[in-house]
Structure formats: C-alpha cells, structure tokens
Amino acid sequence: MARIAVVLDSFKGTCSAVDAVAAFSQGWQSARPMDNLLTVPFADGGEGTLDCYRAVMPHSTLEVVLSNGAEPPIEWLNLGDGRAVVELARICGLGYTGTESPETASTRRVGIAIKAAVRAGCRHIIVALGGSGSTDGGAGILVELGVRLLDENGIDVADGNLGLGDVATVDQSVAKLPPSTTITILTDVTNPLHGPHGAARIFGPQKGATAQQVSLMDERLVSFGRCFPELDPETPGAGAAGGAAFGLLALGGTIRPGAQTVADMLGVGALIASADLVILGEGRFDSQSLAGKAVGVLLGMANAANIPAWLVAGAVEDAQTHFPQIRVLETLAPTLDSAMGEAERWLALAGQELALIFDQNNHSSTD
C-alpha cells in the first residue's frame, strides 16, 4: 500500500478542483484500491480558492448574504476559527458583470461580503483575487466598508472606474472595519495599479474594454492612486483584479503570493513530504506554470522533499523535463471537445493509467 498525494488545481472552464480530484482518484483506485490517497483540491489564490478551503477545512461553513432578486446571493466562507475567505471571482467576477460596462463594473459586492464576515466575528479576512469583471481600483470595496470617495463638491462619486477620476477627497472617518482586522490579499500577478503593465492596459481588454476605454480607465486609476499618498501604486500586485488589491492595501491589507500562501495555510507541504508519490494537475501546463502558479509551487515542495511528482493536465506545452510521467486529456480524448466536455471521464482514465504504471514500477523495483 502506497501513500499517493493527489493535489490538483481546477481545469478552468471544464472541471473544478474538487471534481478533478474526485475523478482522478476514482480512476487510480480502480487499479490500486489499497493505496491511501491524500486528496487536496488546490487553488492558486484566485478562482476556486473558496471551494478549495471548503473541501479541506472540516469546520468551515458557507455563509450567504441575501441580495435583491435581480442579483445572485453573495457567498463567503467562515472557516470557524476567526478566519473568512472571500473570493472575488465568485461574487463579482467576469461571469457576474451582466450588462455592466467595463467602466461601471464595481467591487461593491466584495465589500459586502467582507462586511458580513466582520459582523460574524471574523478578524482575519482572506481575499482571493482573480477573474474580476471590474477595474475600479477597489473603490467599491472601500465604499461598502464606510470610506467616502467625494468629488470637489463633496458629493459621492459614481461607481466603478468611471468615478475614479472625480475623487478629490477620501474620508475614512466612518470606516466600518475594526482596527484588529487582518486582511490577506491573495494573488498570483505582480502588475502595478496603472501604467503599461497596469490593471487597465493588461486586463481591461479581457473585460471587453475598447482601446479608448482602456486609455481613459488607466488615466482614472492614475488619478485615484494620487488620492492615497501613503500607498505606492507601483507595489507589485496592486493592479490585481482590476486594482482591487490597491483598495485592500488602503484598508491595511497585505499582498501574499496566492499558491504559496494557500499551500502553507492548508499544510500541503507536510502532506507532500509524507507521500510516496505526488500527482499534480491543472488545465494547461505551459511556461507560466512554474512562475509562482500552483503546479510550480507544489513541484518545488515535492522536489525539496525528494518526492517524485507526476503530472496530469488538460493541455501541455512542455513538461517532459520536469515530470517523468505525464497524462494529457487532449491526448487521451478522441477530440478537443470531448477532452473539455468530458474532463472527468478522461481524468479517471489518466488516474487508472498512472496507477498501472506506478504498480509496474513498484513490482519491477522489488523483483
């Protein structure tokens, strides 16, 4: 009997991390039922982070903030130990923006979730950034937490990026965040708030912004950044999630590398070190995967513990030099549509095939 650590990120657009781990494990156990599988749905601090914590933390509770009937409810995760997880993609990501334009989309719903978590007694708020539909510099978060963003006439500015250029005064006198609150900002990008590599110019087009809108949005972020002289808009990661990280920095938050922080909080390093083999996985393995992304961080842990690591991925650019065994869903499935539409089926097959290889290797080593 072997100890197999199965630590998979989501296969974005096809399969959640929770479902990926379950499918792969089913396939593995069909070939080696006696193995002890140590399963961890993983996330790099962006989309899927809440589900990752929910699957691993036994006493966590999904809390729901009711909104009006035209909007989906706002969800956040109470870990039961004074910590809360708020995932931006889940409550105001690209899938939520609806009819909002890139210039008016707001992070207000994130602020509502943080406010609810604080009211429930949570004093450490973990905010997972990524997949945002807004570029408001975190202004919506600030407003929901009691910060007033006023124009030169003392009137509250408009929501979204559209109002950022009008901010003349930032009034934090009635902010509703207790001073004992700790905010951890999870992100896997290092973009600044504005400029050539900033939130608007790099991520704005992904949100449907035209070239003209991108230029205006960046100018407004420059203006907004000047309203917080104590903050450096060039801080690596300040531009994450349309600049939401910047607004959280204004609340005293601290930016942390998403994948490493999630791994540390969940004790994944110790789990990997206790295994005989580690299975890592994500939707696409490419040159970016080793640059602070989930698989790269986890592979580093496996290498440090001298534990062999194998890979399963939806698609692969070049992984042969890093993993002795690889299974690619695009190769296993007869068509790309099948690989994406039936990801769990092919993940199960990948699990079965890798288990048989592991079985053969073990038998060979004992012959």
C-alpha positions, 0 to 999 in steps of 0.5 A: 500500500502506497501513500499517493498525494493527489493535489490538483488545481481546477481545469478552468472552464471544464472541471473544478478542483474538487471534481478533478480530484474526485475523478482522478482518484476514482480512476487510480483506485480502480487499479490500486484500491489499497493505496491511501490517497491524500486528496487536496483540491488546490487553488492558486489564490484566485478562482476556486480558492473558496471551494478549495478551503471548503473541501479541506477545512472540516469546520468551515461553513458557507455563509450567504448574504441575501441580495435583491432578486435581480442579483445572485446571493453573495457567498463567503466562507467562515472557516470557524476559527476567526478566519473568512475567505472571500473570493472575488471571482465568485461574487463579482467576477467576469461571469457576474458583470451582466450588462455592466460596462467595463467602466461601471463594473464595481467591487461593491459586492466584495465589500459586502461580503467582507462586511458580513464576515466582520459582523460574524466575528471574523478578524482575519479576512482572506481575499482571493483575487482573480477573474474580476469583471471590474477595474475600479481600483477597489473603490467599491470595496472601500465604499461598502466598508464606510470610506467616502470617495467625494468629488470637489463638491463633496458629493459621492462619486459614481461607481466603478472606474468611471468615478475614479477620476472625480475623487478629490477627497477620501474620508475614512472617518466612518470606516466600518472595519475594526482596527484588529482586522487582518486582511490577506490579499491573495494573488498570483500577478505582480502588475502595478495599479496603472501604467503599461503593465497596469490593471487597465492596459493588461486586463481591461481588454479581457473585460471587453474594454475598447482601446479608448476605454482602456486609455481613459480607465488607466488615466482614472486609476492614475488619478485615484492612486494620487488620492492615497499618498501613503500607498505606492501604486507601483507595489507589485500586485496592486493592479490585481483584479482590476486594482482591487488589491490597491483598495485592500492595501488602503484598508491595511491589507497585505499582498501574499503570493496566492499558491504559496500562501494557500499551500502553507495555510492548508499544510500541503507541504507536510502532506507532500513530504509524507507521500510516496508519490505526488500527482499534480494537475491543472488545465494547461501546463505551459511556461507560466506554470512554474512562475509562482502558479500552483503546479510550480509551487507544489513541484518545488515542495515535492522536489525539496522533499525528494518526492517524485511528482507526476503530472496530469493536465488538460493541455501541455506545452512542455513538461517532459523535463520536469515530470517523468510521467505525464497524462494529457486529456487532449491526448487521451480524448478522441477530440478537443471537445470531448477532452473539455466536455468530458474532463472527468471521464478522461481524468479517471482514465489518466488516474487508472493509467498512472496507477498501472504504471506506478504498480509496474514500477513498484513490482519491477523495483522489488523483483 
